[in-house]
């Protein structure tokens, strides 16, 4: 997954986005740029296809340990999302 696109392809893809997609893309780029500022936050970008067993992980202003901590936090967040509407444990079975 190490392919890069040229300027022309980038412009073609962005031009083909809906207004909502372009707004989201702008927010994403703005968020990532902040990570490159002195004292900025860190980021981990996970890229791939949901059906593939392997994903690419890119770090922004993060070493391996920082990236691991961010991924653990993300895991906790997604566990919370998936369980927040679940019935109490004693109601299982």
MOQUI-V363275 format. One record per pair of residues at least 4 apart in sequence whose ideal C-beta (glycine too) atoms are under 8 Angstrom apart, sorted by the first residue. I is the first residue (numbers start at 1). J is the second residue. Records with the same first field share a line. If there is no record, write none. Layout:
I=J + J
//
This chain:
1=47 + 48 + 56
5=9 + 10 + 13
6=10
7=11
8=12
9=13
10=14
11=15
12=16
13=17
14=22 + 25
17=21 + 22 + 25
18=22
19=23
20=24
21=25
22=26
23=27
24=28
25=29
26=30
27=31
28=32
29=33
30=34
31=35 + 43
32=36 + 43 + 45 + 60
33=37
34=40 + 41
35=40 + 41 + 42 + 43 + 60 + 61
36=40 + 60 + 61
40=61
41=61
42=59 + 60 + 61 + 62 + 66 + 67 + 70
43=59 + 60 + 61 + 62 + 70
44=57 + 58 + 59 + 60 + 62 + 67 + 70 + 71 + 74
45=57 + 58 + 59 + 60
46=55 + 56 + 57
47=55 + 56 + 57 + 58
48=52 + 54 + 55 + 56
57=67 + 71
59=63 + 64 + 66 + 67
62=66 + 67 + 70
63=67
64=68
65=69
66=70
67=71
68=72
69=73
70=74
71=75
72=76
73=77
74=78
75=79
76=80
77=81
78=82
79=83
80=84
82=86
87=91 + 92
//
